[in-house]
């Protein structure tokens, strides 16, 4: 989360909202923020078996971009759970 923010800051961008949260059976969303919430100040240690919805979205005046993935934390890193083409679509 912090690394992603550093990259967008280099380009003069800032995002106030989180970039991901926990999902899964028996791990429902908690709008009280008592689950994993990828944002500044979250001290949760990610463990193998955690599943996250990562949503890297930026919405500006007249344009925006959104990258959304379901990610499984593994023993050696992570695995995306979505089998979907990774094409860029430009809507004019």
Residue pairs with C-beta under 8 A, 6 or more apart in sequence:
1 18
1 19
1 20
1 38
1 39
1 40
1 42
2 40
4 19
4 56
5 14
5 15
5 40
8 14
8 15
8 58
13 58
15 57
15 58
17 39
18 37
18 38
18 39
18 42
19 38
19 39
19 54
19 55
19 56
20 36
20 37
20 38
20 52
20 53
20 54
20 55
20 71
21 29
21 35
21 36
21 37
21 38
21 52
21 53
22 29
22 35
22 36
22 37
22 50
22 51
22 52
22 53
23 29
23 51
23 52
23 53
23 70
24 51
27 35
27 51
29 35
36 42
36 44
36 46
36 50
36 52
37 44
38 52
38 54
46 52
46 73
47 73
48 73
48 74
48 75
49 72
49 73
50 72
50 73
51 70
51 71
51 72
51 73
51 81
52 70
52 71
52 73
53 68
53 69
53 70
53 71
54 67
54 68
54 69
54 70
54 71
55 66
55 67
55 68
56 66
56 67
56 68
57 64
57 65
57 66
57 67
57 68
58 64
58 65
58 66
59 66
69 80
69 81
69 82
70 80
70 81
70 82
71 78
71 79
71 80
71 81
72 78
72 79
72 80
72 81
